[in-house]
Amino acid sequence: MTVFLPALTFFRRLFPVVAVALLGLRGLGGQEIAKAESSQSTGFHYVTSQTDPLTRSGFEHYYELDYPAAIRDFEKAAAAYPEDPFAVNHLLAGVFFQELYHAGALESSLYANNGFLDNKTPIHIEPATDARIQQLISKAEELANKRIRENPNDSGGYYARGVAKGMRSTYTGLVKKSWFGALGDAKAARHDHEKVLELDPKFSDARLVVGIHLYIVGSLAWPIRMMAHVVGESGNRSEGLKDIRAAAEGGGDAAVDASVVEALFLRREERYTEALQIQRRLTAEHPNNFLFAMEEANIQKDAGMGQQSIATYRRVLAETATGKYYDPHLEFAYYGLGEALRGQKDFAGAAEAYDAAAARPNSNPAIRLRSELGAGEMYDLLKQRERAVQKYQNVIATNSESPQADIARKNMKEPYRN
């Protein structure tokens, strides 16, 4: 058992960024697949946004976060191509990420630290939808295995199978909170995509998952990295970033996902100017994507651009009133605004923003806890002790075993001081 502990540590470190960056899970590879089909003469057809209007329309809706419309298009494409694992993976992505988005699980502020790993509460998915996700994962993997059996050199088959395994890994870790259970599929996804690159080095989309793993393992402390190497996990931060950049610039259908990952990793590297440049391009290309707009503000906040981030959060909030964003999770915008105002010592404004985040109906539970705690601390700084205590009591009543509850108890004994 001990030999697996380094790998588990690796995956626990990996998961916060992989989950939010989508792990390149959409299973595309359009331009590269077209080349592969021609060069290898597989005779296999793969449905991509390059070759199928319904799939192209589906991903236009997907990147607007309009998942119901995306799912409708993907269902039609899957019905037209019932033996195509790519079509199944597209539908799977729509169904699964709709659930993650509704749960508020795709906003990067949730993964600013590893505290979420201590949250053992699974993401709730209705039984019928849960069963559908499991069925689609199994079907995509089955169809991909069939392609590989028919042609062991079919890069598209390995790519699709890696996507399906990556989906199962994400489901097991993020939804079921079983990190060790997710590890095997995470490693298998990387190995399948390494096989793709062995068969076709120009298949740029496959470099995304490989690059993510290389970067994260390369980011671990040296002793853990050496232990990870023992269980077959190699890593190099610079090489990982190169692979991710290659996927972003490769012209394949996973290029958008690769750009999302690259901006996130550059943000973690504190290379904020580069991250912001990428994020602004993504926002310009997909102006109705609430998560992209939010990430621009998040980068500005982390970069110390306090006033600029405040302006961006407020712009995003104002734009929601015009109907620009589909089903926006406004609690994240209010929470981010609160954090930015707090950084500028505007404690009254921060308290108001935190209160707005906590008051949002059906808000993300983790953000609600952080917002209640943040509001309490702001009220302490404003010498409004009674209001502060009420906020701390709300935190404890909501989740008495959370890290926020521990801080709230401390603040109940002694007022918070900045």
Residue pairs with C-beta under 8 A, 6 or more apart in sequence:
3 230
3 231
4 180
4 183
4 231
5 227
6 224
6 227
6 228
6 230
6 231
6 233
7 183
7 187
7 228
7 231
7 233
8 179
8 180
8 183
9 220
9 224
9 227
9 228
10 216
10 217
10 220
10 224
10 228
10 233
11 173
11 179
11 180
11 182
11 183
11 186
12 114
12 117
12 179
13 114
13 216
13 219
13 220
14 186
14 212
14 213
14 216
14 217
15 117
15 173
15 174
15 179
15 182
16 111
16 113
16 114
16 116
16 117
17 111
17 212
17 216
17 261
17 264
17 265
17 268
18 170
18 186
18 212
18 216
19 105
19 106
19 111
19 170
19 173
19 174
20 106
20 107
20 108
20 110
20 111
20 264
21 212
21 257
21 260
21 261
21 264
22 97
22 106
22 257
22 260
22 261
23 166
23 170
23 189
23 208
23 209
23 212
23 257
24 163
24 166
24 205
24 208
24 209
24 212
24 247
24 254
24 257
24 258
24 261
25 89
25 93
25 163
25 166
25 167
25 170
25 257
26 59
26 62
26 89
26 90
26 93
26 163
26 253
26 254
26 257
27 85
27 86
27 89
27 90
27 92
27 93
27 140
27 159
27 160
27 163
27 164
28 48
28 49
28 59
28 86
28 90
28 205
28 252
28 253
28 254
29 46
29 48
29 86
29 156
29 159
29 203
29 205
29 206
29 252
29 253
29 254
30 48
30 49
30 50
30 51
30 252
30 253
31 48
31 50
31 250
31 251
31 252
31 253
32 200
32 202
32 203
32 204
32 205
32 206
32 250
32 252
33 46
33 48
33 86
33 155
33 156
33 159
33 203
34 48
34 50
34 51
35 200
35 202
35 203
36 42
36 155
36 156
36 199
36 200
36 203
37 43
37 44
37 45
37 46
37 156
39 200
40 151
40 153
40 154
40 155
40 199
40 200
42 151
42 153
42 154
42 156
44 147
44 151
44 154
44 156
44 157
45 51
45 81
45 84
46 84
46 86
46 156
46 160
47 55
47 77
47 81
47 84
47 86
47 87
47 90
48 55
48 86
48 253
49 55
49 56
49 58
49 59
49 253
50 56
50 253
52 77
52 80
52 81
54 73
54 74
54 76
54 77
54 80
55 73
55 74
55 77
55 87
55 90
57 73
58 69
58 70
58 71
58 72
58 73
58 74
58 77
58 90
58 94
59 70
59 90
59 253
61 67
61 69
61 70
61 73
62 70
62 93
62 94
62 97
63 256
63 286
63 289
64 286
64 288
64 289
64 326
65 101
65 288
65 289
65 290
65 291
65 325
65 326
65 327
66 326
67 94
67 97
67 98
67 101
68 98
70 94
71 91
71 94
71 95
71 98
74 87
74 90
74 91
74 93
74 94
75 91
77 87
77 90
77 91
78 84
78 87
78 88
78 90
78 91
80 87
81 87
83 143
83 146
84 143
85 139
85 140
85 141
85 143
85 144
85 147
85 157
85 160
85 161
85 164
86 156
86 160
88 136
88 139
88 140
88 143
89 140
89 160
89 163
89 164
89 167
91 136
92 133
92 136
92 137
92 140
92 164
92 167
93 167
95 129
95 132
95 133
95 136
96 133
96 167
96 170
96 171
97 106
99 123
99 125
99 129
99 133
100 106
100 123
100 174
101 327
101 329
102 327
103 123
103 124
103 364
104 110
104 329
104 331
104 332
104 363
104 364
104 366
104 367
105 123
105 174
105 364
106 291
107 291
107 294
107 329
107 332
107 364
108 264
108 294
108 295
108 298
109 298
109 332
109 335
109 336
109 367
110 116
110 364
110 366
110 367
115 403
116 366
117 179
118 403
119 177
119 366
119 402
120 177
121 177
121 365
122 175
122 176
122 177
123 174
123 175
125 133
125 175
133 171
134 171
137 164
137 167
137 168
137 171
140 160
140 161
140 163
140 164
140 167
141 161
141 164
141 165
141 168
143 160
144 157
144 158
144 160
144 161
144 164
145 157
145 161
147 154
147 156
147 157
147 160
148 154
148 157
148 158
148 161
151 157
153 199
155 195
155 196
155 199
155 200
155 203
155 206
158 192
158 193
158 195
158 196
158 199
159 192
159 193
159 196
159 203
159 205
159 206
161 192
162 188
162 189
162 190
162 191
162 192
162 193
162 196
162 206
162 209
163 189
165 185
165 186
165 188
165 189
165 192
166 185
166 186
166 189
166 209
168 182
168 185
169 182
169 183
169 184
169 185
169 186
169 189
170 182
172 178
172 181
172 182
172 185
173 179
173 181
173 182
173 186
186 213
187 232
187 233
189 209
190 209
190 210
190 213
193 206
193 207
193 208
193 209
193 210
194 206
194 210
196 203
196 206
197 203
197 206
197 207
197 210
203 252
204 246
204 247
204 249
204 250
204 251
204 252
204 254
204 255
205 247
205 250
205 252
205 253
205 254
205 255
205 258
206 247
207 243
207 244
207 246
207 247
207 250
207 258
208 243
208 244
208 247
208 254
208 257
208 258
208 261
210 243
211 239
211 240
211 241
211 242
211 243
211 244
211 246
211 247
211 258
211 261
212 240
212 244
212 261
213 233
213 235
213 240
214 234
214 235
214 236
214 237
214 239
214 240
214 243
215 235
215 236
215 237
215 240
215 241
215 244
215 265
216 235
216 240
217 225
217 228
217 233
217 234
217 235
217 236
218 225
218 235
218 236
218 237
218 238
218 239
218 240
219 235
219 237
220 228
220 235
225 235
228 234
228 235
240 265
241 262
241 265
241 266
244 258
244 261
244 262
244 265
245 258
245 262
247 254
247 255
247 257
247 258
248 255
248 258
248 259
248 262
248 278
249 255
250 258
256 282
256 285
256 286
259 278
259 281
259 282
260 282
262 278
263 275
263 278
263 279
263 282
263 295
263 299
264 275
264 295
266 272
266 274
266 275
266 278
267 275
267 298
267 299
267 302
270 302
272 299
272 302
272 303
272 305
273 303
275 299
276 296
276 299
276 300
276 303
279 292
279 295
279 296
279 299
280 296
282 289
282 292
282 295
283 289
283 292
283 293
283 296
286 292
287 293
287 324
288 324
288 325
288 326
289 325
290 316
290 320
290 325
290 326
290 327
290 328
290 329
293 312
293 316
293 319
293 325
294 316
294 332
294 333
294 336
296 312
297 309
297 312
297 313
297 316
297 333
297 336
297 340
298 309
298 336
300 308
300 309
300 312
301 309
301 336
301 339
301 340
301 343
306 340
306 343
306 344
307 344
309 336
309 340
310 337
310 340
310 341
310 344
313 333
313 336
313 337
313 340
314 337
316 325
316 328
316 333
317 330
317 333
317 334
317 337
319 325
320 328
320 330
320 333
329 363
329 364
330 356
330 357
330 360
331 357
331 358
331 360
331 363
331 364
331 367
331 368
331 371
332 357
332 364
332 367
334 353
334 354
334 356
334 357
334 360
334 371
335 353
335 354
335 357
335 367
335 370
335 371
335 374
337 353
338 350
338 351
338 352
338 353
338 354
338 357
338 371
338 374
338 375
339 350
339 374
341 347
341 349
341 350
341 353
342 350
342 374
342 378
347 378
347 381
347 382
348 378
348 382
350 374
350 378
351 374
351 375
351 378
351 379
351 382
354 371
354 372
354 374
354 375
354 378
355 371
355 375
357 363
357 367
357 368
357 371
358 368
358 371
358 372
358 375
358 394
363 371
365 398
365 399
368 398
369 395
369 398
369 399
369 402
369 404
369 405
370 404
372 391
372 392
372 394
372 395
372 398
372 404
373 391
373 392
373 395
373 404
373 407
373 408
375 391
376 387
376 388
376 389
376 390
376 391
376 392
376 395
376 408
376 411
376 416
377 388
377 411
377 416
379 385
379 387
379 388
379 391
380 388
380 411
380 415
380 416
380 417
381 416
381 417
381 418
385 415
388 411
388 415
388 416
389 412
391 408
392 408
392 409
392 411
392 412
393 408
393 412
395 402
395 404
395 405
395 408
396 405
396 408
396 409
398 405
399 405
